[in-house]
């Protein structure tokens, strides 16, 4: 996190990893956010995306997805680490967004963050963790990815879908609407981070700006810093 913004040029790359991460950031590319380039990365290539697409698992999963297996998502990302490097290099802040629980989000997101770390790119990671009713398998997947991310992300934003539901017990909408609600929370906090870095980039280093990062305070949001 020592990298200093030179000549006042801020370059943020935001990458949606897996179906859920892609869904969260799908409209950001169209909005032409200042100093932000949006990328989508997935093991499943049939998913239509609005942003530049990064294929992983070219020879391993062959575009068919990770089958909800964390190790498959991880191996797919490891196989195409060069493509990840090519996609994220050149920025001075990486924002990664994913839903944990599936194979790609839980398995590939830590590889993306590890790669950024090797390139000395600071990272802010936004993730959701599943509802209990989604089952033990998905929740174990999520915890697997979460523990890895806690140790390597510079800042980690975690939204607990279960705690969000508990805070909204009078919810009467569909699950589609429920997940749109959690997506909106992620989007709001991502935009807050982007606005912060754009407002302070001319006079501060990346390290200094990290000191000011804050998220909405609520019972269903956790933040971890390294």
N, C-alpha and C positions, 0 to 999 in steps of 0.2 A: 504493500500500500504506500510505498514511498514515491511512486511515480508522480512527477509534477506535470501539470498541463502546460505545454510549451506554446508560446505565441497565442495564448488564450484560446486555443482550439480544443474544444471538448468533443470527444467522439464516443458515443454510447452505442453499444450493440445490445439488442434485446432479443433473446432466443426462447421461443416456446418449444419445450421438449415433450414429445408425445401428444396424444390427442387432446388432453385437458389443457396443457400449456399452450398449444396452438389455438385452442378455442378462446382462451383468455386474451391473447394479444392480436386476434385476427383483424380487428378494426384499426389497430394503432398505425399500421403501415399506411393506410389511406389518409390518416390525419396529418401526415407529414410533421410529426413532432420534431422540434428543433434539435439538431445534433444527434438524432436517433435513427439507426437502421434496424429494421425488424427482420428476423430470420425464423424459419420454422424447421424443426428437425424431427424426423420420425423413422421408425422401422417399417411403418406401413405407408406405402406410397400412393395408395388409391385416394387418400384423404385430400380433398381440394383445399388449397391454402392461398391466401392473398399475398403472402410475402415470399421472399427468396427461400427456396426449399433446399435443405441439406439432407441427403440420403445417407442413412447409416445401415449397416448390415448388408451391403451390396452383394457379397458372396455368401453371407451367413443366413440371414433371414429372407433375402431376395424380395424385399418389399411386402412380405406377408404379415408383418407384425411380430411382436415378441411373445405372443401367447400368454400374457400376464406373468411371464417368468422373469424375475429380476436378473438372473444370471445371463439369460439370453439378451436382454436389453443392454447389459454391461458389455458383453462380448461383441455385440453389434457396434457399439460405440468405440470399443477398443480397436476393432478391425478397421474402422474408418476414422481413426484419430487424425490422420493427415487432412481429411476433409473438414474436420472440426477446427483444426488449426487454421486452415485456409479461410474458413468462414468467420472466425472471431478475431483473427490477428488485426493489428492496426488500430484497435480502439483503446481508450484508457479507462473504460468502465464497461463491465459485462453485467447485464441483468438477465438472469435465467428464471424461467417460469415453468412450473410443472405441477401436475396432480400426482401425488404419490399413491401407490396401490397397485398400479399396473406394472408391466415389465419394462416398458420404455422409460416412463417417468422415474420410476424407482431405481432402475439399473443404469440408464444412460446419463441422467443429470449429474451424478457425482463425477462421472468421467469428464463431462464438459467443464465442470468447475475445477477439477484437477488439472485439466489442460490449460485453462486460463491461468491457474496458479503457476504452472511451468513457464508460461509466457509473461509472468509478472503483471497480469491484468487483474485489478481488483474486482471482486464479485459481490453482487447483492442477489440473493436467491429468494424467490417467492414460491411457496408450495402450499398445497392443501393436503390434509390427511383425511381418510375416509370416515364415513358413518360406521358405527358398529354393525348395523344391519347388512353392510356390504360383505361381512364375513371375516372370519379369522385369517384366511389366506391373504386377502387384500390388505388387511390391517398389519399383518406380519411383514408383507412386502413394503408397506409404507414405513414401518419402524426401521427396517433394514436400510432403506434409502435415507431416512431422516438422520440416523446415527452417523452415517458417513458424511452427510452434508454439514452437520453440526461441527465437525472437526476441521472442515476445509473452507467453508464459505466465510468471507469476511463479515457479512451480515446475512442472517437467515430469518426470513419472515415466514411464520407457520400459522396457517388458519385451520383450526380444527372444525371440520364439518359437524362433528358430534356435538361440540360445545356451542356451535352456532345454532344448531337445532334446539338444544336445551334452553338457549336464551330466547327462542322464538316458539315456545310451546303452543301458541295459538295459531301456528302456521296451518293454513287451509289450502294452499296452492299445490300444484303438481311438483314432482321431483325435478322436472325440467326447469320450472320457475325457481325452485330452491337453489339449484346449481347456478342459475343466472344471478341469483342474489349473492352467492359467494364469489362468483366471477366479478361482479361489480365492486365488491370490497377489495379484491386484489387489484383491479384496474385503478381504483381510486388511490390506493397506496403507491402503486407504481408511478402514477402521474405525479404524486406528491414528491417522490424521489427525483424524478426527471426535472421537475420545476426547481427543486432545491439545487441540483447540480448546475443547471443552466443559470440560475441567479447568482451563484457564488463562484463559478468557474474562472472568471476573469481575475479574481483577487486571491484565490486559494488553491492549494495543492489538493489532489484527490484525498490524501490522508486527512487533511484539515476538514474537508467537507464531510467526511464520514462521521466526524464528531457531532454533526448537526442532524444526522438521520434519525427521524422518529416516525412511528406509525400510529394509526388510530389506536387509542387505548380501549380495550374491550376484554371481556372474559374469554373470548374465543381466539385471541391473537397472542402469539408468543414471539419474542425476538431474541436471537442469539448473536453474539458478536465474538470475533476472534481478534 
